[in-house]
Amino acid sequence: MKKILILANATKGLYLFRRELLDRLLMEGYEVYIASPKHEKMSYFKQKGFKCIEVKMNRRGKNPLTDLKLFMSYLNILKDLKPFLVLTYTIKPNIYGGIACRMLRIPYIANITGLGTSIENKGLLQLISLYLYKVGLKKAKCVFFQNDKNLEVFKEKKIVLDKARLIPGSGVNLEQFPLEDYPPDSGKIKFLFIGRMMKSKGINELLKVAEMVKKSYSNVDFNFIGSCEESYYQLLMEYERKGILKYHGSQNDVRPFIKDSHAIINPSHHEGMSNVLLESASMGRPVIASNIPGCIETFDERVSGIGFEAMNAESMHKAIIHFLEMPYGEKKLMGIAGREKMENQFDRSIIINAYLSEIDKV
């Protein structure tokens, strides 16, 4: 039985966005190993028949010694397993897993889920990251990209050339995120933000805009879901005490919150492809998002969503006010248009088929 090894920076991410692909690999007769940080979702994969290997990783750490340990752990795992193929996701598995595969001459397929802060922000760290990517991806059989802009950057830097392939993000499971009836026209409008509470997700601008909107519209609610990865908890509590927003912490199932909302807001500064927007649109909710690669692909302007300039509170404010002033019927139709777009362009089966075709080539 041929072995396929999955390298990822988060077991939860594999569960949320890639388990359909992994399940399909088992169905195809492969022996599938997962090497990722410890998480409760490992029990799900073990029960399904996957072999799980715990890997210690600081996802955002910049300590070269820690990264060296990660690289050595990948090298040891590969020497022990001798897999037929390796699939890597996110920057550190892509780079260090890629270099380890290259050294041992093991075929691998990488997935660029987004450029990340280390590349988005210019400076020494960007130069180092791009160089490491060049080394790590040099022998990849295929490199999947989730939006055109990321692909352009890597081609411009001559990191990848003919082996690149564009896919619609991680896609969305249309059955798991079904079309839901739009909330009734009760006079109350509910906005929802889902994501990590950090600067690059646009939290600073969104908090400012929420305060501006609440001064003029008493019938608007802002709901926030996600972990606080930076020191935002006290600030969120302060805004909650003022009645500007409600912070719900992390949630294992965001679907009830999406269902209860009239629109989802994503003010991110950079994305690979926003899964939040895909899932929200799949459930028939309009999206209001930054006009950046990774967001703009998920909606059609003024048809299924409204875009605004990233890192621009005034632009975001205008977009939200425009949505608030729309008739109820138009809001509802915007959500239906979003669902149709997901069915036509972002069905997760598209990604599964793309992977299977590349694996067949190997």
Secondary structure, 3 states (H helix, E strand, C coil): CCEEEEECCCHHHHHHHCHHHHHHHHHCCCEEEEEECCCCCHHHHHHHCCEEEECCCCCCCCCHHHHHHHHHHHHHHHHHHCCCEEEEECHHHHHHHHHHHHHHCCCEEEEECCCCHHHHCCCHHHHHHHHHHHHHHCCCCEEEECCHHHHHHHHHCCCCCCCEEECCCCCECCCCCCCCCCCCCCCCEEEEEECCCCHHHCHHHHHHHHHHHHHHCCCEEEEEECCCCCCCHHHHHHHHHCCCCEECCCCCCCHHHHHCCCEEEECCCCCCCCHHHHHHHHCCCCEEEECCCCCHHHCCECCCEEEECCCCHHHHHHHHHHHHHCCHHHHHHHHHHHHHHHHHHCEHHHHHHHHHHHHHHC
